[in-house]
Amino acid sequence: MGESLESKAELRRRMKDLQIQVDELKDLVNTLLSVICEEPDGVHTGAAPTIPGQSHTKFCM
């Protein structure tokens, strides 16, 4: 019986640790997506040179 309680407590602790890791990874992914979508090369502001005849898309990579 005592072993079962220890097992459950260990499982809860492990699940809490994993949830913390998942939350941290979600924040990292959201940050990376924000950086990618902010057009860091300046195409949107006109600061970057453009190729004549090329369409202006709302994103860059």
C-alpha positions as CSV (number, residue, x, y, z in Angstrom):
1,M,0.0,0.0,0.0
2,G,2.8,2.4,0.9
3,E,4.5,1.7,-2.4
4,S,1.4,2.6,-4.3
5,L,1.2,6.0,-2.6
6,E,4.8,6.7,-3.3
7,S,4.3,5.7,-6.9
8,K,1.3,8.0,-7.3
9,A,3.2,10.9,-5.6
10,E,6.1,10.3,-8.0
11,L,3.8,10.2,-11.0
12,R,2.2,13.5,-9.9
13,R,5.6,15.1,-9.5
14,R,6.8,13.9,-12.9
15,M,3.6,15.1,-14.6
16,K,4.0,18.5,-13.0
17,D,7.6,18.7,-14.2
18,L,6.5,17.7,-17.7
19,Q,3.7,20.3,-17.7
20,I,6.2,23.0,-16.8
21,Q,8.4,21.9,-19.7
22,V,5.5,21.9,-22.1
23,D,4.6,25.4,-21.0
24,E,8.2,26.6,-21.5
25,L,8.3,25.1,-24.9
26,K,5.0,26.7,-25.9
27,D,6.4,30.1,-24.9
28,L,9.6,29.4,-26.9
29,V,7.6,28.4,-30.0
30,N,5.4,31.5,-29.8
31,T,8.5,33.7,-29.4
32,L,10.2,32.1,-32.4
33,L,7.0,32.5,-34.5
34,S,6.7,36.1,-33.6
35,V,10.3,36.7,-34.6
36,I,9.8,35.0,-38.0
37,C,6.6,36.8,-38.7
38,E,7.9,40.3,-37.9
39,E,9.7,40.7,-41.2
40,P,13.2,41.3,-39.8
41,D,14.7,42.2,-43.2
42,G,12.7,45.4,-43.4
43,V,10.7,44.6,-46.5
44,H,7.5,45.9,-45.0
45,T,9.0,49.2,-44.0
46,G,10.8,49.7,-47.3
47,A,14.2,49.5,-45.7
48,A,15.3,46.4,-47.6
49,P,15.9,46.4,-51.4
50,T,13.3,44.6,-53.5
51,I,13.5,42.8,-56.7
52,P,11.6,44.6,-59.5
53,G,8.5,42.7,-60.7
54,Q,8.4,40.4,-57.6
55,S,5.1,40.3,-55.6
56,H,5.0,41.9,-52.2
57,T,4.0,39.2,-49.7
58,K,3.2,39.9,-46.1
59,F,5.9,37.6,-44.7
60,C,9.6,36.9,-45.2
61,M,12.0,34.2,-44.3
